[in-house]
Amino acid sequence: MAYSVQKSRLAKVAGVSLVLLLAACSSDSRYKRQVSGDEAYLQASPLSELHAPAGMILPIQVGDYNIPVANSTGAVGKALDIRPPAQPLALVSGARTQFNGDTATLMVENGRSGSLWAQVTSILQAKNYVIAKRDDASQTLNTDWVEWNRLDEDQQYRGRYQISVKPQGYQQAVVVKLVNLEQAGKPVADPASLQRYSTAMLNVISEGLDMNATSAQNAAQRSAGPPSTCRAPPTIPACRCSLFARRLTWCGSVCRAPSRKWG
């Protein structure tokens, strides 16, 4: 009996420990941003000049393969964020994207855009993003704070955006400018974060435009009706087709020319 009680207690302790471990892992997302593996390279000794023993003459040195000295002040080890730069997505057919500083741009062909400004505002409203200021004449708006929720961040970011639609030749440009970015109430200005969160908003719009285009294409296909099933009749013994037929009739499930027996 005592053995059973002790075994039950051990099982409970193990279960509680497992729950605490999983809770700690789920709340700490640093491992998603940090390099894994050995950090012994951080304690590596710096390069030193090669000294030849007495009586040995070294060959003439050529500087082609000299390793330049770099005075790096960036983060290293676990402090280094290994996440790749965010990539603007050109999901709409015929579109292209570009990024510069704190601004991400989606270029859409005029023939495929339709009422682009109306689509952009509708996408933002569907996401429940609060629009603080809107000017339909210039096709420009400013959002209130947009709260982001990423699994690879311990403390979430929020940003305010200026979004506009501008004609550029045979294309229209959806321009997303990150006006303010904060994390835990503190301003953020590092280039990687600016790129990540301006691109995040552009990708929300790009995804919405792609969904609208797909829905319109599906609706057009439904209104056009099913494709015709009539095709050239095969020559098979069960349904021989006349070369002189001028009418089509049903033979099985395929629309074919009427058969004719040769006398």
C-alpha positions as CSV (number, residue, x, y, z in Angstrom):
1,M,0.0,0.0,0.0
2,A,2.8,2.4,0.9
3,Y,4.5,1.6,-2.4
4,S,1.3,2.5,-4.3
5,V,1.0,5.8,-2.5
6,Q,4.6,6.7,-3.1
7,K,4.3,5.7,-6.8
8,S,1.2,7.9,-7.1
9,R,3.0,10.9,-5.6
10,L,5.9,10.5,-7.9
11,A,3.5,10.4,-10.9
12,K,1.9,13.6,-9.7
13,V,5.2,15.4,-9.2
14,A,6.3,14.3,-12.7
15,G,3.1,15.5,-14.2
16,V,3.3,18.9,-12.5
17,S,6.9,19.3,-13.6
18,L,6.0,18.5,-17.2
19,V,3.2,21.1,-17.2
20,L,5.5,23.7,-15.8
21,L,8.2,22.9,-18.4
22,L,5.7,23.2,-21.2
23,A,4.3,26.4,-19.9
24,A,7.8,27.9,-19.7
25,C,8.5,26.8,-23.2
26,S,5.3,28.2,-24.6
27,S,5.8,31.6,-23.0
28,D,9.5,32.0,-23.9
29,S,9.9,32.4,-27.7
30,R,13.5,33.4,-27.7
31,Y,14.6,30.0,-29.1
32,K,12.8,30.9,-32.3
33,R,15.1,33.9,-32.8
34,Q,18.4,32.5,-31.4
35,V,21.1,30.4,-33.0
36,S,21.3,26.8,-31.7
37,G,24.5,25.0,-31.0
38,D,27.9,25.6,-29.4
39,E,29.0,29.2,-28.7
40,A,32.6,28.4,-28.1
41,Y,33.5,30.4,-31.2
42,L,32.9,33.5,-29.1
43,Q,35.9,32.7,-26.9
44,A,38.2,32.0,-29.9
45,S,41.6,33.8,-29.6
46,P,42.2,36.5,-32.1
47,L,44.5,36.1,-35.1
48,S,48.2,36.7,-34.3
49,E,51.3,37.3,-36.4
50,L,53.2,34.2,-37.5
51,H,56.7,34.0,-36.0
52,A,59.2,31.7,-37.7
53,P,61.7,29.7,-35.7
54,A,65.3,30.8,-35.7
55,G,67.1,29.9,-38.9
56,M,63.9,29.5,-41.0
57,I,63.1,31.9,-43.8
58,L,59.4,32.3,-44.5
59,P,58.2,32.7,-48.2
60,I,57.2,36.1,-49.4
61,Q,53.8,37.0,-48.2
62,V,51.1,38.0,-50.7
63,G,48.1,39.9,-49.4
64,D,45.5,38.3,-51.7
65,Y,44.2,36.0,-48.9
66,N,44.6,38.2,-45.9
67,I,41.5,38.2,-43.6
68,P,40.4,41.8,-43.1
69,V,40.0,43.0,-39.5
70,A,36.4,43.8,-38.8
71,N,35.4,45.9,-35.8
72,S,31.9,44.6,-35.4
73,T,29.6,46.2,-32.9
74,G,26.5,44.1,-33.7
75,A,24.9,41.4,-31.6
76,V,26.5,38.0,-31.3
77,G,25.6,34.6,-29.7
78,K,22.2,34.3,-28.2
79,A,21.6,38.1,-28.6
80,L,21.8,37.7,-32.4
81,D,18.4,37.6,-34.1
82,I,18.7,34.9,-36.8
83,R,15.3,35.4,-38.4
84,P,15.5,36.2,-42.1
85,P,14.2,39.6,-43.5
86,A,10.5,39.7,-44.1
87,Q,9.6,39.3,-47.8
88,P,6.7,41.3,-49.4
89,L,4.5,38.8,-51.3
90,A,3.2,39.6,-54.8
91,L,0.3,37.2,-54.6
92,V,-1.8,39.0,-57.2
93,S,-1.1,37.8,-60.8
94,G,1.1,40.3,-62.7
95,A,2.1,42.2,-59.5
96,R,5.5,42.9,-58.1
97,T,6.7,44.3,-54.8
98,Q,9.6,46.4,-53.5
99,F,10.8,47.7,-50.1
100,N,12.7,50.8,-49.2
101,G,13.4,51.9,-45.6
102,D,10.1,51.9,-43.7
103,T,7.9,51.7,-46.9
104,A,6.7,48.6,-48.7
105,T,5.0,48.9,-52.1
106,L,2.8,46.5,-54.2
107,M,2.6,47.3,-57.9
108,V,-0.6,46.1,-59.6
109,E,-1.5,46.2,-63.3
110,N,-4.3,48.6,-64.2
111,G,-6.2,46.0,-66.1
112,R,-6.4,43.7,-63.1
113,S,-6.8,46.2,-60.3
114,G,-10.5,47.1,-60.7
115,S,-11.5,49.5,-57.9
116,L,-8.2,49.1,-56.1
117,W,-8.8,51.8,-53.5
118,A,-12.2,50.4,-52.5
119,Q,-10.7,46.9,-52.2
120,V,-7.8,48.2,-50.0
121,T,-10.2,50.0,-47.6
122,S,-12.5,47.0,-47.5
123,I,-9.7,44.6,-46.6
124,L,-8.6,46.8,-43.7
125,Q,-12.1,47.1,-42.4
126,A,-12.6,43.4,-42.6
127,K,-9.5,43.0,-40.4
128,N,-11.1,45.4,-37.9
129,Y,-8.1,47.9,-38.3
130,V,-9.3,51.3,-37.1
131,I,-8.9,54.0,-39.7
132,A,-8.0,57.3,-38.0
133,K,-8.0,59.5,-41.1
134,R,-9.2,58.8,-44.6
135,D,-9.2,60.9,-47.8
136,D,-10.8,59.3,-50.8
137,A,-9.9,62.1,-53.1
138,S,-6.2,61.5,-52.7
139,Q,-6.7,57.8,-51.9
140,T,-4.8,58.0,-48.7
141,L,-5.6,56.9,-45.1
142,N,-3.9,56.6,-41.7
143,T,-4.6,53.8,-39.3
144,D,-4.8,53.9,-35.6
145,W,-2.5,51.5,-33.7
146,V,-2.5,48.0,-35.2
147,E,-1.7,45.3,-32.7
148,W,0.4,42.4,-34.0
149,N,0.5,39.0,-32.5
150,R,3.5,36.9,-33.6
151,L,4.5,33.6,-32.0
152,D,8.2,34.4,-32.3
153,E,8.0,37.5,-30.1
154,D,7.9,37.6,-26.3
155,Q,6.6,41.2,-26.3
156,Q,4.3,42.1,-29.1
157,Y,4.7,45.1,-31.5
158,R,2.1,47.6,-32.6
159,G,2.3,50.1,-35.5
160,R,0.5,53.0,-37.1
161,Y,0.5,53.1,-40.9
162,Q,-0.1,55.5,-43.8
163,I,-1.6,53.5,-46.8
164,S,-2.2,55.0,-50.2
165,V,-3.0,54.0,-53.8
166,K,-1.0,55.9,-56.4
167,P,-1.1,55.7,-60.3
168,Q,2.3,54.9,-61.8
169,G,2.1,54.6,-65.6
170,Y,0.3,51.4,-66.6
171,Q,0.3,50.3,-63.0
172,Q,-1.1,51.3,-59.6
173,A,1.0,51.3,-56.5
174,V,-0.3,50.3,-53.0
175,V,2.1,52.1,-50.7
176,V,2.4,51.1,-47.0
177,K,4.5,53.4,-44.9
178,L,5.2,52.5,-41.2
179,V,4.6,55.8,-39.3
180,N,5.3,54.6,-35.8
181,L,6.4,51.2,-34.3
182,E,6.4,50.3,-30.6
183,Q,7.2,47.3,-28.5
184,A,6.0,47.3,-24.9
185,G,5.3,51.0,-25.1
186,K,8.8,51.9,-26.3
187,P,9.6,53.3,-29.8
188,V,11.4,50.9,-32.2
189,A,13.6,52.1,-35.0
190,D,15.9,49.3,-36.0
191,P,15.8,48.5,-39.7
192,A,14.9,44.8,-39.4
193,S,11.8,45.5,-37.3
194,L,10.7,48.3,-39.6
195,Q,11.0,46.1,-42.6
196,R,9.2,43.2,-40.8
197,Y,6.2,45.1,-39.7
198,S,5.7,47.3,-42.8
199,T,5.9,44.2,-44.9
200,A,3.4,42.5,-42.6
201,M,0.8,45.1,-43.4
202,L,1.5,45.0,-47.1
203,N,1.1,41.2,-47.1
204,V,-2.3,41.5,-45.4
205,I,-3.4,43.7,-48.2
206,S,-1.8,41.5,-50.9
207,E,-3.5,38.4,-49.5
208,G,-6.9,40.2,-49.5
209,L,-6.5,41.3,-53.1
210,D,-5.6,37.8,-54.1
211,M,-8.7,36.4,-52.4
212,N,-10.9,39.0,-54.1
213,A,-9.4,38.1,-57.5
214,T,-9.9,34.4,-56.9
215,S,-13.5,34.9,-55.8
216,A,-14.2,37.0,-58.9
217,Q,-12.7,34.3,-61.1
218,N,-14.8,31.6,-59.5
219,A,-18.0,33.6,-59.9
220,A,-17.2,34.2,-63.6
221,Q,-16.7,30.5,-64.2
222,R,-20.0,29.7,-62.4
223,S,-22.0,32.2,-64.5
224,A,-20.5,30.8,-67.7
225,G,-21.9,27.4,-67.0
226,P,-20.3,24.0,-67.3
227,P,-18.0,23.3,-70.3
228,S,-19.4,21.6,-73.3
229,T,-19.1,17.8,-73.3
230,C,-19.3,17.4,-77.1
231,R,-16.1,16.3,-78.8
232,A,-15.0,14.5,-81.9
233,P,-16.6,11.0,-82.0
234,P,-14.2,8.1,-81.5
235,T,-14.4,5.2,-83.9
236,I,-15.6,2.3,-81.8
237,P,-17.7,-0.7,-82.9
238,A,-20.4,0.0,-80.4
239,C,-21.1,3.4,-81.9
240,R,-19.9,3.8,-85.5
241,C,-20.1,7.3,-86.8
242,S,-21.0,8.3,-90.3
243,L,-18.7,10.5,-92.3
244,F,-21.8,12.1,-94.0
245,A,-23.6,12.9,-90.8
246,R,-24.9,16.5,-90.3
247,R,-26.5,16.0,-87.0
248,L,-25.2,15.1,-83.5
249,T,-26.9,12.6,-81.2
250,W,-26.1,11.1,-77.8
251,C,-24.2,7.9,-77.8
252,G,-23.7,6.8,-74.2
253,S,-22.5,9.9,-72.3
254,V,-20.7,11.6,-75.1
255,C,-22.2,13.8,-77.8
256,R,-21.3,12.1,-81.1
257,A,-22.5,11.9,-84.7
258,P,-25.2,9.3,-85.4
259,S,-24.0,5.9,-86.4
260,R,-24.7,4.4,-89.8
261,K,-24.3,0.9,-91.0
262,W,-22.7,0.3,-94.4
263,G,-24.7,-2.0,-96.6
